[in-house]
């Protein structure tokens, strides 16, 4: 006879709400849906929960919570319920390739000569969706500056566009995190910090760091970039890379010192998601997700033990996985 769980108890391997049980970690681990583009959202979320991930970096896309769909509000509420049942945190990503233009990859961007208002509209929709999901943040990037365009004018355009998005982010209390991207106008951490200064250091304008991008373009060790971002950092993407080549690689296949980068996240008190981003590996998504969490857990296990000399107790921070309160913003 199968034993019946006591009232309020979950099935074996689950918590009291029925969500998959996960170990307490000093860093919350996630995986990006842009590396699971061939999966339904529900299937992707269930698989990540089963693998032991703490959350998901959800890229709004034509097949994954399309922000322009007629039923987007109902679909958002359904995803919010699914995240709750699975005990997953979430950050909203906005880098879908052909969401705004079926012919031009990533266009229009914040630096495009035409159509920037469409990118602003997407980011405002993303903020509303993030509020409904209780997401940690919305992440975005600037875009690649076309030849012949004035960089100074483009920086003013980016600042003006982000100021519009920040109005919605302020209204709904959702952090907006700018990601430095190799080859973009905003390419390095210093470029994001400059943007913040131009805009008057807005509280909700924060930072996304891709650890692989740091390998690719930053002039200092990845761990030092993380420390410099400090408490502005609300979103981390995890992938390997080599210097000067913007190609997202599985962990262990590039030059990233994963252990030192994770140690820096713990040291700075980072509480967001560190989510694997492998956008060209959807064909092997389940295998990549399994391999990635194994690599991350191995690196975390190698960090100094809680209370060891020099750790200041940082390693014994068990992160609250409850996430932000989900609201009812209408998209």
C-alpha positions in Angstrom: 0.0 0.0 0.0 1.3 3.5 -0.9 1.5 5.8 2.0 -0.5 9.0 1.8 1.4 12.2 2.6 0.3 14.0 5.7 -1.8 17.1 5.2 0.5 19.9 4.0 3.2 17.5 3.1 4.4 17.1 -0.5 5.2 13.9 -2.3 8.7 12.4 -1.7 11.3 14.8 -3.3 8.9 17.8 -3.1 8.3 20.6 -0.6 5.1 21.2 1.3 3.6 22.9 -1.8 4.5 20.1 -4.1 7.4 21.9 -5.8 10.5 19.9 -6.5 12.9 20.0 -3.5 16.2 21.8 -4.1 19.3 22.1 -2.1 20.0 25.5 -0.4 22.7 27.1 -2.6 24.7 30.4 -2.1 23.7 31.3 -5.7 20.4 30.7 -7.4 20.8 28.7 -10.6 18.7 29.2 -13.7 18.6 28.3 -17.4 17.5 30.4 -20.3 14.5 29.5 -22.5 16.4 30.9 -25.6 18.4 27.6 -25.3 15.1 25.6 -25.2 13.5 27.2 -28.2 12.0 23.9 -29.5 10.2 23.2 -26.2 6.8 24.4 -25.1 7.1 26.8 -22.1 5.3 24.3 -19.8 7.6 21.5 -20.8 10.8 23.6 -20.5 9.8 24.8 -17.0 9.0 21.3 -15.8 12.3 20.0 -17.1 14.3 22.7 -15.4 12.5 22.1 -12.1 13.2 18.4 -12.4 16.9 19.0 -13.0 17.1 21.1 -9.8 17.3 24.6 -11.2 16.0 27.4 -9.0 14.6 29.6 -11.8 14.4 30.5 -15.5 15.5 33.3 -17.7 12.4 33.7 -19.8 13.0 35.2 -23.3 9.8 36.7 -24.6 9.4 35.3 -28.1 6.9 34.2 -30.7 6.8 30.7 -29.1 7.5 31.6 -25.5 5.0 34.1 -24.1 4.7 36.4 -27.1 4.1 39.9 -25.7 2.1 40.9 -28.8 -0.3 38.0 -28.7 -4.0 38.8 -28.2 -4.1 36.4 -25.2 -0.9 37.6 -23.6 -2.5 38.5 -20.3 -4.1 35.1 -19.8 -0.9 33.4 -21.0 1.2 35.4 -18.5 -1.1 34.4 -15.7 -0.8 30.8 -16.7 2.9 30.9 -16.7 2.9 32.7 -13.3 0.8 29.8 -11.9 3.2 27.3 -13.4 6.2 29.0 -11.9 4.5 29.1 -8.5 3.7 25.4 -8.6 7.2 24.5 -9.6 8.8 26.9 -7.2 10.8 28.6 -9.9 12.1 32.2 -9.9 12.2 34.1 -13.1 13.9 37.0 -14.9 12.5 38.4 -18.2 14.8 38.6 -21.1 14.1 40.7 -24.3 16.7 39.5 -26.8 14.5 37.4 -29.2 15.9 37.5 -32.7 12.8 38.1 -34.9 10.1 39.2 -32.5 9.9 42.8 -33.9 10.9 42.2 -37.5 10.6 38.8 -39.3 13.4 39.7 -41.7 16.0 41.6 -39.7 17.6 39.9 -36.6 17.1 41.9 -33.4 15.8 45.0 -35.2 14.8 47.6 -34.4 17.1 48.3 -31.3 17.6 51.2 -29.0 20.2 52.6 -31.4 18.3 52.1 -34.7 17.8 55.1 -37.0 14.1 54.2 -37.3 11.7 52.2 -35.2 13.2 52.8 -31.7 9.7 53.4 -30.4 8.8 49.7 -31.2 11.7 48.6 -29.0 10.5 50.9 -26.3 7.0 49.4 -26.6 8.4 45.9 -26.3 10.4 46.8 -23.2 7.4 48.5 -21.6 5.3 45.3 -22.3 8.1 43.2 -20.8 8.0 45.3 -17.6 4.3 44.7 -17.3 4.7 41.0 -17.9 7.6 40.9 -15.4 5.3 42.5 -12.8 2.6 39.8 -13.4 5.2 37.1 -13.1 6.9 38.5 -10.0 10.2 38.5 -12.0 13.5 39.7 -10.5 14.0 42.1 -13.4 13.7 42.8 -17.1 17.0 42.6 -19.0 17.8 44.5 -22.2 20.6 45.7 -24.4 21.4 48.7 -26.6 22.0 47.2 -30.0 24.7 47.5 -32.7 25.3 51.0 -34.1 25.0 51.1 -37.9 28.0 52.5 -39.8 27.8 56.2 -40.3 25.6 56.9 -37.2 26.9 59.3 -34.6 27.8 57.4 -31.3 27.1 60.5 -29.1 23.7 61.0 -30.7 23.0 57.3 -30.3 23.9 57.4 -26.6 21.4 60.2 -26.1 18.8 58.2 -28.0 19.4 55.2 -25.7 19.2 57.3 -22.6 15.9 58.9 -23.8 14.4 55.5 -24.7 15.4 54.0 -21.4 13.9 57.0 -19.5 10.6 56.1 -21.1 10.8 52.5 -20.0 11.9 53.5 -16.5 8.6 55.3 -16.1 6.8 52.0 -16.4 9.5 50.2 -14.3 9.0 52.8 -11.5 5.2 52.5 -11.7 5.4 48.7 -11.3 8.5 48.5 -9.1 10.4 46.3 -11.6 14.2 46.7 -12.0 15.4 47.3 -15.6 18.8 45.8 -16.1 21.0 46.8 -19.0 23.3 44.2 -20.4 26.7 45.1 -21.9 26.9 43.2 -25.2 30.0 42.6 -27.4 29.8 44.8 -30.5 27.0 46.9 -29.1 27.1 50.6 -28.4 26.8 49.6 -24.7 29.5 47.0 -24.7 31.2 47.0 -21.3 30.2 47.6 -17.7 31.6 51.1 -17.8 29.1 51.9 -20.6 26.2 50.9 -18.4 27.6 52.9 -15.5 27.9 55.9 -17.8 24.3 55.5 -18.8 23.2 55.5 -15.2 25.1 58.8 -14.6 23.5 60.4 -17.6 20.1 59.5 -16.3 20.8 60.6 -12.8 21.5 57.2 -11.1 17.9 55.9 -11.3 17.2 53.4 -8.5 15.6 50.9 -10.9 18.2 51.1 -13.7 20.5 48.1 -12.8 23.0 45.8 -14.5 22.9 42.4 -16.2 26.3 40.7 -16.6 26.9 37.9 -19.0 30.0 36.1 -17.6 31.1 35.0 -21.1 30.8 38.6 -22.4 33.1 39.7 -19.6 35.7 37.1 -20.9 35.2 38.4 -24.4 35.5 42.2 -24.0 36.4 43.3 -20.5 40.0 44.2 -19.6 39.9 42.8 -16.0 39.2 39.4 -14.6 35.5 38.4 -14.6 35.4 38.2 -10.8 36.6 41.9 -10.6 33.9 43.0 -13.1 31.3 41.3 -10.8 32.7 43.0 -7.8 32.6 46.4 -9.5 29.0 45.9 -10.5 28.3 45.2 -6.8 24.8 45.7 -5.7 23.7 47.1 -9.0 23.8 43.6 -10.4 20.4 41.9 -10.5 20.7 39.5 -13.4 23.6 37.2 -14.4 23.9 35.1 -17.5 26.3 32.2 -17.4 28.2 30.8 -20.4 31.7 30.2 -21.5 33.6 32.3 -24.1 37.1 33.1 -25.4 38.7 36.5 -25.6 37.5 38.5 -28.6 35.0 36.0 -30.0 31.3 36.5 -29.2 30.2 32.9 -29.2 28.3 31.3 -26.3 30.0 28.1 -25.4 29.0 25.3 -22.9 30.7 25.6 -19.6 34.3 24.3 -19.7 34.8 25.0 -23.4 36.2 28.5 -23.1 38.3 30.7 -20.8 35.8 31.5 -18.1 37.1 30.8 -14.5 33.6 29.7 -13.3 34.6 29.1 -9.7 36.1 32.6 -9.2 33.1 34.2 -10.9 30.7 32.4 -8.6 32.8 33.2 -5.6 32.6 36.9 -6.5 28.8 36.6 -6.7 28.6 35.1 -3.3 31.1 37.7 -1.9 29.0 40.6 -3.2 25.7 39.2 -1.8 24.1 38.6 -5.2 20.6 37.3 -4.8 19.3 37.2 -8.4 19.4 34.3 -10.9 22.6 33.1 -12.5 21.1 31.6 -15.6 22.9 29.6 -18.3 22.5 31.2 -21.7 23.2 28.9 -24.7 21.0 30.4 -27.5 22.5 28.2 -30.2 22.1 24.9 -28.4 18.4 24.4 -28.5 18.9 21.3 -30.6 20.6 19.7 -27.5 18.7 21.7 -24.9 18.0 18.8 -22.4 21.6 17.6 -22.5 23.0 21.1 -22.2 20.7 21.9 -19.2 21.7 18.7 -17.4 25.4 19.2 -18.1 25.3 22.9 -17.1 23.8 22.4 -13.7 26.3 19.6 -13.0 29.1 22.0 -13.9 27.6 24.8 -11.7 27.1 22.6 -8.7 30.6 21.3 -9.0 32.0 24.8 -9.0 29.8 25.8 -6.1 30.9 22.8 -4.1 34.5 23.9 -4.6 33.9 27.3 -2.9 35.2 27.8 0.6 33.0 26.3 3.3 30.7 28.5 5.3 32.5 30.4 8.0 36.0 29.5 6.6 38.7 32.2 7.0 38.2 34.9 4.5 34.6 34.1 3.6 32.9 36.4 6.1 30.2 33.9 6.3 29.2 34.6 2.8 29.0 31.0 1.8 26.2 30.2 4.3 23.7 32.5 2.7 20.8 30.3 1.7 18.8 32.4 -0.8 15.1 32.9 -0.3 13.5 31.4 -3.4 10.1 32.9 -2.9 10.7 35.6 -5.5 9.0 38.9 -5.9 5.3 39.2 -5.2 3.2 38.6 -8.4 1.0 41.5 -9.3 -1.9 42.0 -11.7 -0.5 44.5 -14.2 -2.4 44.5 -17.4 -0.4 44.1 -20.6 
